[in-house]
Amino acid sequence: MNPALLTTMSIDEAMKKQFELTKSIADEFSGSEFFNQGDLGVVPGLGRPSHTRKVENVLAKFFGVPSCALIRGAGTGSIRYTLSALLNAGDKLFMHKSPMYTTTKETVRMLGLNPVFVDFNNQHELESVLSEHTGCKVFYAQHSRQMPDDTYDLASLIKSVKEVRPELPIVVDDNYTVFKVPRIGVELGASYSCFSGFKLLGPPGIGMIVGEEEAINTIRQRNYSGGGQVQGYEAMELLRSLVIAPVTMAVQNEETQRLADKLNSGGIPQVEQAIVANAQEKNVIVTLKEPIAQEVIAESEKHGAAVYPVGAESRFEILPMIYRVSGSFLEANPELIKTGIRINLMRSGADLAVDILKKAIHDVETRFKN
């Protein structure tokens, strides 16, 4: 297994992103406005809190798109709202020929959609299928990797789609990539990018849709209920969190590579291989020489590791997560359930994760000997 990695930002590049976001905030807010917590309710003429609208304006400007909507339901909700605004039950959409992310699979089922699968890694097949299935109404792509051997480049993928079907809306699942890669889907020419604010240190449950006005206006009309609004104080809390996310993620990216290097240096004899992968978030997939992965994961918890995710890089996740390999990767490589471990450093350093892993493996081996 040798996955093709996405290009991530350096700390200097992440600092630039942070400064660009604060510039967008200053263009929209006065100093005193930004110190307000935010208003509530379905404001006449807006259909949502005025501070929510201002935060949406900031994000639209920052990503260089006409519109933005904050919705409930995090990343999954943003994808569902967008696809439901563009498609009706029975409609077809293009999707990558790979195991589908669990909640995306459920979105396709509950909306009654009919996927036409195409291998995004195969340029010839992509062009052929795009030309053949003229009835498909949306091209849907996940920016982060769905399979270990995915090699497609999102910018090239979007360019190819536009050359064959320039009228086709392109929807990108940008979960796990925002503030990590230099440019997300809409910045590469996609129609819409959907992602979770929770994965960017924001409050639980808020999703973001950035892109063209057509679907976003439809989403606002359908989501007029007061109880469905992201309230002004939530939008402001999200925006404050987003400002610190780029540099935090860049530090994590650098430590993730250092973790893989340390594990591959032979410091833990029981480790067969450690690779950095975008599965789903950028993490290290460790392959053990013996089929003890589940036992090691369980033992890691008492030494300080998180052994399950909260939001996969949410504000609540500080300690390193030592967990099973992602569902889509397991579907492609079932044997990893016994030998594979996913390590996400979260806010910790590589040294802590190595120390915990050593202790957990020692505990497992001691128990087996006894």
BAMARTOR-842394 format. One line per field, with one value per residue (C-alpha): residue in one letter; x, y negated, z negated. Coordinates in Angstrom, 2 decimals, always signed. Layout:
N
type: A,...
xx: X,...
yy: Y,...
zz: Z,...
***
This chain:
370
type: M,N,P,A,L,L,T,T,M,S,I,D,E,A,M,K,K,Q,F,E,L,T,K,S,I,A,D,E,F,S,G,S,E,F,F,N,Q,G,D,L,G,V,V,P,G,L,G,R,P,S,H,T,R,K,V,E,N,V,L,A,K,F,F,G,V,P,S,C,A,L,I,R,G,A,G,T,G,S,I,R,Y,T,L,S,A,L,L,N,A,G,D,K,L,F,M,H,K,S,P,M,Y,T,T,T,K,E,T,V,R,M,L,G,L,N,P,V,F,V,D,F,N,N,Q,H,E,L,E,S,V,L,S,E,H,T,G,C,K,V,F,Y,A,Q,H,S,R,Q,M,P,D,D,T,Y,D,L,A,S,L,I,K,S,V,K,E,V,R,P,E,L,P,I,V,V,D,D,N,Y,T,V,F,K,V,P,R,I,G,V,E,L,G,A,S,Y,S,C,F,S,G,F,K,L,L,G,P,P,G,I,G,M,I,V,G,E,E,E,A,I,N,T,I,R,Q,R,N,Y,S,G,G,G,Q,V,Q,G,Y,E,A,M,E,L,L,R,S,L,V,I,A,P,V,T,M,A,V,Q,N,E,E,T,Q,R,L,A,D,K,L,N,S,G,G,I,P,Q,V,E,Q,A,I,V,A,N,A,Q,E,K,N,V,I,V,T,L,K,E,P,I,A,Q,E,V,I,A,E,S,E,K,H,G,A,A,V,Y,P,V,G,A,E,S,R,F,E,I,L,P,M,I,Y,R,V,S,G,S,F,L,E,A,N,P,E,L,I,K,T,G,I,R,I,N,L,M,R,S,G,A,D,L,A,V,D,I,L,K,K,A,I,H,D,V,E,T,R,F,K,N
xx: +0.00,+1.55,-1.12,-0.69,-0.77,-2.49,-0.22,-0.59,+0.35,+3.51,+3.25,+4.18,+1.48,-1.03,-0.15,-0.91,-4.33,-4.99,-4.14,-6.32,-9.26,-8.78,-8.69,-12.05,-13.41,-12.24,-13.90,-17.26,-17.25,-16.46,-14.43,-17.40,-19.59,-17.04,-17.08,-20.82,-21.84,-24.47,-28.22,-31.01,-33.98,-35.44,-34.69,-37.26,-35.81,-32.91,-34.57,-31.70,-29.77,-27.91,-24.61,-24.99,-25.34,-22.22,-20.18,-21.46,-20.36,-16.88,-16.52,-17.83,-15.30,-12.49,-13.10,-13.75,-17.30,-20.68,-22.35,-22.09,-24.64,-24.16,-26.38,-27.04,-25.82,-22.07,-20.31,-22.88,-25.69,-23.93,-23.58,-27.20,-28.58,-26.52,-27.37,-31.06,-31.09,-29.55,-31.19,-34.53,-35.21,-34.21,-31.67,-28.20,-24.87,-21.26,-19.30,-15.87,-15.67,-14.60,-16.02,-18.29,-17.94,-20.63,-22.79,-22.43,-23.75,-26.75,-27.30,-27.45,-29.92,-32.23,-32.39,-33.11,-30.18,-28.65,-24.85,-22.95,-19.54,-16.35,-12.71,-11.38,-7.84,-8.44,-8.54,-9.73,-12.57,-13.56,-13.90,-15.76,-18.29,-18.86,-19.71,-21.85,-24.08,-25.55,-28.45,-26.24,-26.99,-24.14,-20.47,-19.63,-16.05,-14.42,-11.26,-9.66,-8.72,-11.36,-8.91,-5.22,-4.33,-6.23,-3.98,-6.39,-5.61,-8.72,-7.71,-7.11,-10.32,-12.41,-10.70,-11.49,-15.16,-15.52,-13.95,-16.45,-19.53,-19.09,-22.71,-22.45,-22.50,-19.47,-19.94,-16.85,-16.80,-14.00,-14.12,-10.61,-9.01,-10.10,-7.21,-4.87,-4.45,-3.65,-6.97,-10.27,-12.79,-14.43,-11.04,-10.13,-13.27,-15.93,-19.48,-19.82,-17.62,-19.23,-17.50,-17.86,-17.05,-16.76,-13.67,-12.16,-12.37,-15.86,-18.94,-20.63,-23.11,-22.43,-21.77,-20.70,-21.60,-19.66,-20.15,-22.73,-25.92,-28.44,-28.36,-27.55,-30.62,-32.74,-31.28,-32.13,-35.72,-36.18,-34.54,-36.57,-37.67,-36.29,-35.20,-33.15,-31.07,-27.47,-27.88,-25.69,-23.70,-22.94,-21.78,-19.49,-18.06,-17.40,-15.62,-13.35,-12.44,-11.68,-9.10,-6.81,-7.42,-4.90,-1.75,-2.94,-3.50,-0.10,+1.67,-0.25,+0.75,+4.44,+4.27,+2.39,+5.32,+7.73,+5.66,+5.87,+9.64,+10.13,+8.08,+9.92,+13.31,+12.93,+12.17,+9.29,+10.32,+6.71,+5.93,+6.15,+5.51,+4.13,+2.78,+1.20,-2.21,-5.21,-7.64,-9.89,-7.96,-4.19,-2.86,-0.39,-1.46,+0.67,+0.93,+1.97,+3.89,+1.38,-2.46,-2.83,-4.13,-7.45,-5.76,-3.16,-5.89,-7.73,-4.57,-3.67,-6.59,-5.23,-1.98,-3.75,-4.81,-8.26,-9.54,-12.47,-13.15,-15.48,-15.48,-12.16,-10.09,-12.73,-12.03,-12.54,-9.77,-6.43,-4.81,-3.57,-6.16,-5.09,-7.96,-8.91,-8.26,-11.12,-14.14,-13.53,-9.87,-10.95,-13.42,-10.58,-8.09,-10.05,-6.88,-6.04,-8.67,-6.16,-2.84,-3.65,-3.83,-4.66,-2.89,-4.10,-1.94,-4.64,-2.89,-0.17,+3.39,+4.85,+6.87,+3.76,+2.12,+5.26,+5.48,+1.83,+2.14,+5.23,+3.46,+0.31,+2.24,+4.22,+0.99,-0.50,+2.62,+2.92,-0.68,-0.24,+2.88,+1.03
yy: +0.00,-3.27,-5.98,-9.15,-12.01,-15.33,-18.37,-20.11,-23.62,-24.51,-26.54,-29.70,-29.01,-28.36,-31.68,-33.39,-31.69,-32.92,-36.47,-36.25,-35.15,-37.99,-40.41,-39.04,-39.52,-43.14,-43.78,-42.64,-43.59,-46.74,-46.27,-46.63,-44.34,-41.56,-41.77,-41.04,-37.46,-37.48,-37.74,-35.16,-34.31,-34.60,-38.26,-39.76,-40.13,-37.80,-34.63,-34.04,-35.92,-38.97,-37.82,-34.46,-36.29,-38.34,-35.23,-33.63,-36.75,-36.48,-32.85,-33.46,-36.26,-34.20,-31.25,-33.54,-32.34,-34.03,-32.49,-30.50,-28.81,-27.63,-24.65,-22.10,-18.56,-19.20,-17.84,-15.13,-17.68,-20.04,-17.25,-16.14,-19.67,-20.34,-17.11,-17.44,-20.96,-19.78,-16.37,-14.61,-10.99,-8.73,-11.15,-9.96,-11.35,-10.44,-9.01,-7.44,-3.66,-2.92,-2.14,-5.02,-6.89,-5.51,-8.61,-9.44,-5.98,-6.67,-10.07,-8.41,-5.84,-8.23,-10.67,-7.83,-8.68,-6.41,-6.58,-6.00,-4.83,-5.74,-5.27,-8.78,-7.40,-6.38,-9.39,-7.42,-5.77,-9.11,-10.85,-7.88,-7.58,-11.36,-11.36,-8.22,-9.09,-12.39,-11.98,-12.32,-15.65,-16.05,-15.10,-14.26,-13.89,-13.38,-15.46,-13.26,-9.70,-6.96,-4.13,-3.66,-3.53,-6.66,-8.89,-11.35,-15.03,-17.06,-20.06,-17.84,-15.92,-19.11,-20.35,-17.06,-17.17,-20.74,-19.92,-17.13,-18.42,-22.15,-22.52,-19.79,-20.94,-19.62,-18.97,-18.29,-16.73,-18.82,-17.32,-16.73,-19.05,-22.60,-24.63,-21.71,-21.74,-25.00,-25.09,-23.29,-22.24,-25.59,-27.27,-24.73,-25.37,-23.15,-24.45,-23.65,-22.58,-20.96,-20.50,-20.43,-23.29,-20.74,-19.28,-22.77,-23.34,-24.86,-24.10,-20.73,-20.22,-23.14,-22.46,-24.84,-25.01,-27.44,-27.99,-29.11,-30.89,-28.59,-25.60,-27.73,-29.92,-26.78,-25.47,-28.72,-28.62,-25.04,-25.65,-28.68,-27.23,-29.12,-25.89,-25.01,-28.19,-28.44,-31.21,-34.30,-33.37,-29.93,-31.49,-33.86,-31.02,-29.10,-32.03,-32.59,-28.89,-28.94,-31.68,-29.45,-26.25,-26.64,-26.94,-24.28,-21.87,-22.71,-21.84,-18.57,-17.78,-18.25,-16.06,-13.38,-12.95,-12.90,-10.13,-7.96,-8.54,-7.56,-4.37,-3.37,-3.89,-0.65,-2.14,+0.30,+3.76,+4.97,+2.35,+3.68,+0.36,-3.11,-5.26,-8.69,-8.57,-10.80,-8.28,-10.23,-12.86,-12.89,-10.27,-7.44,-3.90,-1.43,+2.19,+4.56,+7.78,+9.74,+9.67,+7.83,+4.46,+4.56,+5.55,+2.78,+0.21,+1.28,+1.12,-2.33,-3.96,-3.49,-5.18,-8.33,-7.67,-8.31,-5.05,-6.47,-9.78,-12.58,-14.59,-13.53,-16.59,-18.46,-20.92,-18.13,-15.95,-16.83,-13.48,-11.26,-8.87,-5.25,-3.61,-1.15,-2.00,-3.92,-2.00,-2.74,-1.66,+1.52,+2.30,+2.12,+3.95,+6.18,+7.73,+4.39,+5.04,+7.44,+5.76,+2.11,-0.88,-4.47,-7.16,-10.75,-13.00,-15.63,-18.33,-16.08,-15.45,-12.36,-11.43,-10.96,-8.68,-6.51,-6.23,-5.18,-2.65,-1.08,-0.70,+0.75,+3.32,+4.30,+4.79,+7.01,+9.15,+9.55,+10.68,+13.20,+14.66,+15.07
zz: +0.00,+1.16,+1.28,+3.29,+0.80,+1.18,+1.05,-2.30,-3.34,-5.21,-8.40,-6.48,-3.89,-6.67,-8.30,-5.00,-4.92,-8.44,-7.47,-4.34,-6.48,-8.96,-6.00,-4.83,-8.35,-8.44,-5.07,-6.45,-10.15,-12.03,-15.20,-17.53,-15.40,-15.64,-19.45,-19.46,-20.20,-17.44,-17.06,-16.92,-14.77,-11.31,-10.61,-8.19,-4.73,-5.49,-6.68,-9.10,-11.80,-10.51,-12.05,-10.35,-7.04,-7.76,-8.55,-5.34,-3.45,-4.98,-3.93,-0.41,+0.03,-1.46,+0.88,+3.87,+4.60,+4.95,+1.91,-1.30,-3.55,-7.11,-7.85,-10.57,-10.15,-9.78,-6.69,-6.05,-6.20,-3.82,-1.25,-1.67,-1.37,+1.75,+3.55,+2.65,+4.11,+7.38,+7.83,+7.49,+6.55,+9.41,+10.88,+11.81,+10.67,+11.39,+8.46,+8.01,+8.45,+4.89,+1.44,+0.48,-2.81,-5.14,-5.49,-1.80,-0.96,-3.19,-1.55,+1.87,+0.53,-1.32,+1.61,+4.04,+6.30,+8.94,+9.07,+12.28,+11.14,+12.96,+12.02,+11.40,+11.69,+15.33,+17.66,+20.69,+18.77,+17.25,+20.62,+22.10,+19.28,+19.15,+22.87,+22.71,+19.74,+20.83,+18.41,+15.33,+13.65,+11.13,+10.88,+7.27,+6.01,+2.63,+2.27,-0.36,+0.63,+0.71,+1.49,+0.68,+4.38,+5.45,+7.54,+9.17,+8.92,+8.16,+10.29,+13.31,+12.61,+12.57,+15.74,+17.54,+16.50,+17.72,+21.07,+21.76,+19.85,+19.17,+18.01,+15.34,+11.68,+9.80,+6.07,+3.96,+0.51,-1.00,-4.48,-5.84,-3.25,-4.11,-5.60,-4.91,-1.13,+0.69,+2.60,+2.13,+4.79,+5.52,+5.72,+8.40,+10.43,+8.83,+8.45,+4.73,+1.83,-1.20,-4.54,-8.31,-10.65,-13.45,-11.76,-11.79,-15.56,-15.31,-17.41,-16.88,-14.09,-11.73,-8.06,-5.31,-1.64,+0.53,+4.23,+6.77,+5.76,+7.45,+5.09,+2.04,+2.62,+2.90,-0.36,-2.15,-0.88,-2.00,-5.36,-6.40,-9.77,-12.76,-14.40,-11.34,-11.40,-12.51,-15.06,-15.06,-18.15,-16.66,-13.41,-15.31,-17.39,-14.18,-12.56,-15.57,-15.46,-11.75,-12.19,-14.25,-12.26,-9.37,-11.49,-13.93,-11.03,-9.49,-12.74,-12.81,-9.22,-9.98,-13.09,-11.14,-8.76,-11.70,-13.31,-10.18,-9.97,-13.62,-13.27,-10.08,-11.74,-13.69,-17.09,-17.56,-16.31,-16.04,-13.36,-9.81,-8.06,-8.69,-5.88,-5.76,-4.09,-3.46,-4.88,-5.58,-7.46,-7.04,-9.40,-9.76,-8.94,-10.88,-9.79,-12.58,-12.02,-14.13,-14.01,-17.32,-16.12,-17.98,-21.24,-20.88,-20.24,-23.39,-25.52,-24.16,-25.92,-29.43,-28.41,-27.23,-23.64,-22.28,-20.80,-18.86,-17.10,-18.16,-14.97,-13.49,-14.43,-16.39,-19.19,-21.72,-20.31,-21.87,-22.67,-19.84,-18.43,-17.98,-16.16,-13.44,-9.80,-8.13,-6.86,-3.18,-3.48,-5.29,-2.56,-0.06,-2.37,-4.83,-6.29,-7.95,-10.61,-12.24,-11.49,-10.75,-13.10,-12.25,-14.28,-14.18,-16.31,-16.79,-18.87,-20.26,-19.08,-17.45,-20.56,-22.68,-20.12,-19.84,-23.62,-23.94,-21.12,-22.70,-26.05,-24.48,-22.43,-25.51,-27.47,-24.75,-24.40,-28.17,-28.44,-25.63,-27.30,-30.55
***
